[in-house]
Amino acid sequence: MNRSRYSRASRASSLHLLCVSIIFGCGCNLALGQTVGSNEGGSVPQPVPEFPANNWWNTDISKAPVDPKSSSYIGYINNGGTRRLHPDFGGNASYGGPNAIYGFPYVVVDGVAGAGKSPPPLQTVQFAYADESDGVNHSTGTPFPFYPIPAQATTTPHWVECGDPATVDERNDCDRHLLVIDRDHKYLYELWNVWYDAPHTQWYAGSGAFFDMKANVRRPAGWTSADAAGLAIFPGLVRYDEVYNAYGTSVASINHAFRVTVRHSNGYVYPASHSAGSTSGALPMGARLRLKASVNVSGYPAPMQKIFNAMKTYGLIVADNGSDMYVSGTYDTNWNNDVLNPAFNGLKASDFEVIQTGWIPSIANLTVSPSRIVGGTSATATVSLQSPAPTTGAVVSLSASGSGLSVPASVSVPAGAKSVNFIVGSAVVKAPATPVVNATYAGALSHATLTLIPPPVLTTLTVNPSSIAKAGTATGTVALNEAAAAPVVVALASSSKAVASVPASVTVPINAASVNFTVQAMKVTAPQSVTVTATYAGVAKTTVVKVTP
């Protein structure tokens, strides 16, 4: 469904009033180091960036191919002129009402009770687009208590987009976003176009979305979120804590993309799931823009370099209709727009390039060798990327489906490399099994099937001749109950190496049911006997060999 969104270009754009991401609590910038209770702004769950390292917001696109239509897209944004970058965030606005603000506020709440923690009661929200919202029984269309919205959102300014408390109905004037972070579970709740009907104690919103920030889960195809593109808003914001290492965050670089708006859009591509327009020549929702590597940002203040370097590595993701090249960030009274505005204004749309629309840094293939092994042994897997890993490397998540396999949680492809190996362990099986190894990188999945077979049974051990003259040799033979489907290593031992020696082990090759080995007699002065033992998979076979002078 195409949902009409309020364009920031069409409302009082001079206010630059952005959607508000809420972290419930006291007034903005109070208790910024608070780790319990509900508070607006400040400390966020660590480590940052939010969401897994291979999430689409956190994907290094520095090596991604440029879209063939990049110049055309940039030309559309320029619209016959020169479009410059703009920071659509800051602190309190000097006009637009006493509560007007720039940027997205965000609210952090407790997720568990105890030790001073007090989670807000879960609220039921009535949605205009219930069929694409979370917190709704989709078989009946009935909403249920789901969103942990603290009471402060209804009474305190600066917690909801545009700045007024949620009891002020401004749904026809701005997007009125409300974003909530559960610090204990790393959950993110985002609402669009909210209003709290105080007389009837009822929350209303256009749409709502839930994200587990520990996992990579996209919205179903065609679904919106609290953003037009169907993406989460919070992970794409320019945040004061990351730029200035504040509120418990300390990072040398910002390792995620930023949210950007355009005046018109045309469909959607990965990682978006929803469209909000079909204007020919415009970028689709989910498109990525990358600041060109050749653009020199060394003359900007260090905090601005931190932002712009992230644009070179992680880029901008088109997430909503609004004003062209408006980059979203948090509401924070510590921002200095006398620094932000001229720095951003120094970059033009033509300083950016559009990477291949819908690009996924997919895995070229995943192989396991050998692909058929005896349970209890191991194999070597190789994961290969379609292009060299970016400068930060490529972290590939691993898992196994079915029983009997063990793999690392992840493996890292070094910067500039295209592949890496890892070991796949297995357990002994009683019957053939075909578990699967899975590799995921930036939402792209590849898998390989490994066949596990039960170990063959060691049936006999013979030595011929069974009597050997001193310093002579005999031929030993181990036999299995069936031809080996994979190499079988049989351990050997002699009860007295001073009488006769054998190799430490012998390998039955694939497709063979037996293999020979040499028994070497030693020099003895009197007849002696020695026991030769063969062991495999818990089964031992023995035979006695006589050595004569």
C-alpha positions in Angstrom: 0.0 0.0 0.0 1.3 3.5 -0.8 0.9 5.7 2.2 0.9 9.5 1.7 3.5 11.1 3.9 3.7 14.7 5.0 6.6 16.3 3.1 8.8 18.6 5.1 9.2 20.6 2.0 5.4 21.2 2.0 5.0 22.2 5.6 6.8 25.1 7.4 10.1 23.8 6.2 11.9 26.8 7.7 11.3 25.2 11.0 13.0 22.0 10.0 10.9 20.2 12.6 11.9 16.6 12.3 10.2 13.4 13.5 10.9 12.9 17.2 12.5 9.8 18.5 11.6 9.4 22.1 13.7 8.1 25.0 11.2 8.5 27.7 12.2 10.5 30.8 12.8 13.9 32.0 13.0 17.0 29.9 15.5 17.0 27.1 19.1 16.6 28.1 18.3 16.0 31.8 19.8 12.9 33.4 21.8 12.2 30.2 23.9 9.5 31.9 20.8 7.9 33.4 20.7 4.1 33.0 17.5 3.4 34.9 14.0 4.9 34.6 12.6 6.8 31.6 14.6 9.6 30.1 14.6 11.6 26.9 17.9 11.5 25.1 21.3 10.5 26.5 22.7 7.1 27.0 21.8 4.3 24.6 22.5 0.6 24.8 26.1 -0.2 24.1 28.0 -1.2 22.0 27.2 1.1 19.1 26.2 1.0 16.3 22.9 -0.5 17.2 21.8 -3.7 15.4 24.3 -6.4 14.3 27.5 -5.4 12.5 26.2 -6.9 9.2 22.9 -5.0 9.3 22.1 -2.9 6.3 22.5 0.3 8.3 26.0 -0.8 9.3 27.2 -2.2 5.9 30.4 -0.8 4.5 29.5 0.4 1.0 32.9 2.0 0.1 33.6 -0.7 -2.5 30.0 -1.0 -3.8 29.5 -0.4 -7.6 28.2 3.0 -8.8 24.7 2.8 -10.3 24.7 3.5 -14.1 22.1 6.1 -13.6 23.9 7.9 -10.7 24.5 11.1 -12.7 20.9 11.2 -13.7 19.7 10.7 -10.1 22.0 13.5 -8.8 20.8 15.7 -11.6 17.2 15.1 -10.6 18.1 16.1 -7.0 19.8 19.3 -8.2 16.7 20.2 -10.1 18.5 22.6 -12.4 20.5 24.2 -9.6 23.0 23.2 -7.0 21.5 21.3 -4.1 23.5 21.3 -0.9 23.5 19.1 2.1 21.5 20.2 5.2 21.6 19.0 8.8 17.9 18.4 9.6 18.6 18.4 13.4 19.8 20.5 16.2 18.4 21.9 19.5 15.5 24.2 20.4 14.0 26.2 17.5 13.9 30.0 17.8 10.6 30.2 16.0 7.5 28.0 15.3 6.1 28.0 18.8 7.6 27.8 22.4 8.2 24.0 22.1 9.5 23.9 18.6 12.6 21.7 18.1 15.0 20.5 15.4 15.7 16.8 15.0 14.4 13.5 16.3 14.1 13.2 20.1 14.5 9.6 21.4 13.3 8.0 24.6 15.1 5.3 26.6 13.0 3.2 29.1 13.6 0.2 31.4 12.6 -3.2 30.1 12.8 -5.1 33.3 11.7 -4.2 36.9 13.8 -4.2 40.0 17.0 -2.4 41.3 15.4 1.0 40.7 14.0 0.0 37.3 10.4 0.6 36.4 9.2 -0.3 32.9 6.4 1.9 31.6 3.0 0.1 31.2 2.4 -1.2 27.7 0.0 0.9 25.7 -2.6 -0.1 23.1 -2.4 2.1 20.0 -5.2 2.5 17.4 -3.6 2.6 14.0 -4.8 4.1 10.7 -2.7 1.4 8.9 -3.2 -1.5 11.3 -2.5 -4.1 8.6 1.1 -3.0 8.4 1.7 -2.2 12.1 3.0 -4.2 15.0 1.1 -4.5 18.2 -2.0 -5.7 16.3 -3.7 -9.1 16.0 -3.7 -9.2 12.2 -6.3 -11.9 12.0 -8.9 -9.6 13.7 -7.3 -6.2 13.3 -7.5 -5.6 17.0 -4.6 -3.8 18.7 -3.3 -5.0 22.1 -1.0 -3.5 24.8 2.4 -3.4 23.2 4.2 0.0 23.2 6.1 1.0 26.4 5.1 4.7 26.3 5.9 6.6 29.5 3.5 9.1 30.9 6.0 11.9 30.3 5.3 11.8 26.6 1.8 13.1 27.2 2.9 16.0 29.5 6.5 17.0 28.7 7.5 19.1 25.7 10.3 17.8 23.3 9.4 14.1 23.5 7.4 14.0 20.3 8.1 15.4 16.9 7.4 19.2 16.6 8.0 19.5 20.3 4.6 19.7 21.9 3.4 16.9 24.2 1.4 14.0 22.6 -1.9 15.4 24.0 -1.6 18.2 21.4 -3.1 16.9 18.1 -0.7 18.1 15.4 -1.1 15.1 13.1 -2.1 17.3 10.1 0.9 19.6 10.6 3.9 17.2 10.9 4.8 13.6 11.2 4.8 13.4 15.0 7.1 10.4 15.4 7.6 8.8 18.7 10.6 6.4 19.1 11.2 4.3 22.2 14.2 2.2 23.2 14.1 -0.6 25.7 17.6 -0.4 27.1 17.5 -3.8 28.8 16.3 -5.9 25.9 17.7 -3.6 23.1 14.2 -3.3 21.6 13.2 -0.4 19.5 9.6 0.8 19.1 8.7 3.5 16.6 5.4 5.3 16.0 4.4 7.7 13.2 1.7 10.4 13.5 0.9 10.0 17.2 -1.8 11.6 19.3 -2.9 10.9 22.8 -6.6 11.4 23.4 -6.5 12.3 27.1 -10.2 12.4 27.8 -10.6 8.8 26.5 -7.1 7.7 27.5 -6.4 6.3 24.0 -3.3 6.5 21.9 -3.6 6.9 18.1 -1.0 6.6 15.4 -0.7 6.2 11.6 1.6 3.2 11.9 3.9 1.5 14.3 6.9 -0.8 14.1 8.9 -3.0 16.4 12.6 -3.9 15.9 14.8 -6.2 17.9 18.2 -4.4 17.7 20.0 -7.7 18.3 18.7 -9.2 15.0 18.4 -8.3 11.3 14.7 -8.6 10.4 13.3 -6.6 7.5 9.6 -5.6 7.3 7.5 -7.8 5.1 7.5 -6.7 1.4 5.1 -3.8 1.0 5.0 -2.9 4.7 5.8 0.5 6.0 7.2 1.2 9.5 7.2 4.6 11.2 9.2 5.7 8.2 8.0 5.7 4.6 10.7 3.2 3.5 9.8 0.6 6.1 13.1 1.0 7.8 13.9 1.8 11.4 14.6 5.5 12.0 16.9 5.5 15.1 19.9 3.6 13.7 20.1 6.1 10.8 20.3 9.2 12.9 23.4 11.5 13.3 23.7 11.3 17.1 25.4 13.7 19.4 26.8 10.9 21.6 28.6 9.3 18.6 29.9 12.6 17.1 31.2 14.0 20.4 31.7 10.8 22.4 29.1 11.7 25.0 26.7 10.0 27.4 28.7 6.8 27.7 29.5 6.4 24.0 33.1 6.5 22.9 33.9 5.6 19.3 36.7 6.7 17.0 34.4 6.5 14.0 30.7 6.4 13.2 30.0 3.0 11.7 26.6 3.3 10.2 24.7 5.1 7.4 22.5 8.1 7.9 18.9 8.7 7.0 18.2 11.2 4.2 15.1 12.6 2.5 14.3 13.5 -1.1 11.5 15.6 -2.4 10.1 12.8 -4.6 10.7 9.1 -4.8 10.0 6.2 -7.2 9.2 2.8 -5.7 11.6 1.0 -3.3 14.7 -1.2 -3.4 16.6 -3.2 -0.8 16.9 -2.6 2.1 13.5 -0.7 2.0 10.2 -2.6 2.0 7.7 0.2 1.2 7.3 2.9 -1.4 5.9 6.4 -1.1 5.8 7.7 -4.7 6.3 6.8 -8.3 7.9 9.9 -9.8 10.0 9.0 -12.9 13.6 9.9 -12.5 13.5 10.1 -8.7 15.4 7.8 -6.4 13.6 4.8 -4.9 13.2 4.4 -1.2 16.2 2.4 0.1 18.6 3.9 -2.4 22.1 4.6 -1.1 24.2 7.7 -1.7 27.9 7.7 -1.0 30.1 10.7 -0.5 32.8 10.4 -3.1 36.2 9.3 -1.9 37.8 12.1 -3.7 36.0 14.8 -1.7 38.5 16.4 0.7 36.9 16.8 4.2 40.2 17.4 6.1 39.5 21.2 6.5 36.3 20.7 8.5 36.3 20.5 12.3 37.1 17.0 13.6 33.5 16.2 14.7 32.2 17.1 11.2 35.0 15.0 9.6 33.7 12.1 11.7 30.2 12.5 10.2 31.4 13.0 6.6 33.8 10.1 6.7 30.9 7.9 7.7 29.1 9.1 4.6 32.1 7.9 2.6 32.1 4.5 4.2 28.4 3.8 5.0 26.6 6.5 3.0 23.1 7.9 3.2 19.9 5.8 2.8 16.8 7.4 1.3 14.1 6.8 3.9 11.3 9.4 3.4 10.0 12.1 1.2 10.8 15.6 2.3 13.5 18.1 1.3 16.3 17.0 -0.9 19.6 16.1 0.8 18.2 16.7 4.4 20.1 14.4 6.7 18.3 13.3 9.9 19.8 13.5 13.4 18.8 13.6 17.0 17.3 16.5 18.9 19.9 17.6 21.4 20.4 21.1 22.9 24.2 20.5 22.8 24.3 20.7 19.0 25.7 23.9 17.6 24.0 24.7 14.3 26.6 27.5 13.8 29.0 24.6 13.3 26.6 22.1 11.7 25.0 24.3 9.0 28.1 25.7 7.3 29.8 22.4 7.4 27.0 20.5 5.7 26.4 23.4 3.3 29.9 22.9 2.1 28.9 19.6 0.5 26.9 19.5 -2.7 24.6 16.7 -4.1 27.2 16.4 -6.9 29.8 15.4 -4.2 27.8 12.2 -3.9 27.3 9.2 -6.1 24.4 6.7 -6.0 25.6 3.1 -5.6 23.9 0.4 -7.6 20.2 0.5 -6.5 19.2 -2.6 -4.5 22.9 -3.6 -4.1 23.4 -6.4 -1.6 27.0 -7.3 -0.6 26.0 -10.9 -1.3 28.0 -14.0 -0.7 29.2 -15.5 -4.0 29.2 -19.0 -2.7 29.7 -21.2 0.4 31.4 -24.6 -0.1 32.4 -27.4 2.3 35.1 -29.9 1.5 34.8 -32.8 1.6 31.0 -32.5 1.3 30.6 -36.1 2.7 32.3 -37.0 6.0 32.0 -39.6 8.7 30.2 -38.2 11.7 32.7 -37.2 14.4 35.2 -35.8 12.0 35.6 -32.3 10.5 35.5 -30.5 7.1 36.8 -27.2 5.8 34.3 -24.6 4.6 35.0 -21.6 2.4 32.8 -18.5 2.2 33.5 -16.3 -0.8 32.2 -12.7 -1.4 31.3 -11.3 -4.8 33.8 -8.5 -4.3 36.7 -7.8 -2.0 35.8 -7.1 1.6 35.7 -3.4 2.5 38.3 -1.6 4.5 36.6 -2.6 7.8 36.5 -6.3 6.7 33.4 -8.3 6.3 31.9 -10.1 9.3 29.9 -13.1 8.1 27.4 -14.7 10.5 27.4 -18.5 10.6 24.9 -21.0 11.8 24.0 -24.7 11.3 20.5 -26.1 10.5 19.8 -29.6 11.6 21.7 -31.7 14.1 25.2 -32.8 14.2 27.2 -29.7 13.1 29.1 -27.1 14.9 30.4 -23.8 13.4 31.8 -20.5 14.8 29.2 -17.8 15.4 31.0 -15.7 12.7 34.0 -15.4 10.6 35.7 -12.3 9.3 36.9 -11.8 5.7 40.0 -9.5 5.9 39.9 -6.2 4.2 40.7 -6.6 0.4 40.2 -10.4 0.5 37.3 -12.2 -1.1 37.2 -15.4 0.9 38.0 -17.1 4.2 38.0 -20.6 5.5 36.6 -22.0 8.7 36.3 -25.5 10.3 33.0 -27.3 10.5 32.8 -29.9 13.3 30.5 -32.8 13.4 29.0 -35.4 15.8 28.8 -39.1 15.4 25.6 -40.2 13.8 23.8 -43.5 13.8 22.1 -42.9 10.4 23.0 -40.7 7.4 22.1 -37.0 7.9 22.3 -33.9 5.8 22.6 -30.8 8.0 23.2 -27.4 6.4 25.8 -24.7 7.0 24.4 -21.1 6.7 26.4 -17.9 6.0 24.8 -14.5 6.2 26.3 -11.2 5.2 24.4 -7.9 5.2 21.1 -9.8 4.8 22.4 -12.1 2.0 22.2 -15.8 2.8 24.1 -18.7 1.3 24.2 -22.3 2.4 25.9 -25.6 1.8 24.8 -29.1 2.7 27.1 -31.5 4.4 26.4 -35.2 4.4 27.2 -37.0 7.6 27.4 -40.8 7.6 27.7 -43.3 10.4 31.2 -44.6 10.9 31.8 -48.0 9.3 32.5 -50.9 11.7 36.0 -52.4 12.1 35.4 -56.1 11.6 38.8 -57.8 11.4 42.5 -57.5 11.9 44.9 -60.0 10.5 48.7 -60.4 10.2 50.2 -62.7 7.6 52.3 -64.6 8.3 51.5 -64.7 12.0 55.1 -65.8 12.8 58.0 -63.7 11.7 61.7 -64.3 11.9 63.8 -61.6 13.6 64.2 -58.4 11.6 61.6 -59.7 9.1 58.2 -58.2 8.2 54.7 -59.3 7.8 51.6 -57.7 6.3 48.8 -56.5 8.5 45.3 -55.9 7.2 42.4 -54.1 8.8 38.9 -54.6 7.2 35.6 -52.7 7.5 32.1 -54.0 7.1 31.6 -51.7 4.1 33.5 -49.5 1.7 34.6 -46.2 3.3 32.5 -43.2 2.1 35.2 -41.0 3.5 38.7 -41.6 4.7 38.8 -43.8 7.8 41.8 -43.5 10.1 42.4 -46.7 12.2 44.7 -46.4 15.2 47.3 -49.2 15.6 49.4 -50.2 18.5 51.9 -52.9 19.5 52.1 -54.3 23.0 55.9 -54.3 22.8 57.7 -52.2 20.3 60.9 -54.0 21.3 59.5 -57.1 19.7 57.5 -55.8 16.8 56.4 -52.3 15.7 53.5 -51.0 13.7 52.5 -47.5 12.3 50.6 -45.3 14.7 47.6 -45.4 12.3 46.6 -46.5 8.9 44.0 -44.9 6.6 41.3 -46.8 4.7 40.8 -44.7 1.5 37.4 -43.7 0.1 35.6 -46.6 -1.7 37.9 -49.2 -0.1 36.9 -51.7 2.6 40.4 -52.6 3.8 44.0 -51.5 3.9 47.4 -53.1 4.5 50.2 -52.1 6.8 53.6 -53.4 7.7 54.5 -55.2 10.9 58.3 -54.9 11.5 59.9 -57.7 13.7 62.9 -56.7 15.9 65.9 -58.8 16.7 65.2 -61.2 19.6 67.3 -63.9 21.2 64.3 -66.1 22.1 60.8 -66.6 20.7 58.4 -63.9 21.9 54.8 -62.9 21.2 53.3 -59.5 20.8 49.7 -58.3 20.5 48.8 -55.9 17.7 45.6 -53.8 18.3 43.6 -51.9 15.7 41.0 -49.4 17.0 38.3 -47.3 15.3 35.1 -45.7 16.5 35.2 -47.5 19.8 35.8 -50.9 18.3 39.1 -52.7 18.9 40.4 -55.8 17.2 43.6 -57.7 18.3 45.8 -60.4 16.9 48.9 -62.1 18.2 52.2 -62.2 16.3 55.1 -64.5 17.1 58.7 -63.3 16.5 61.5 -65.9 16.4 65.3 -65.6 16.6 
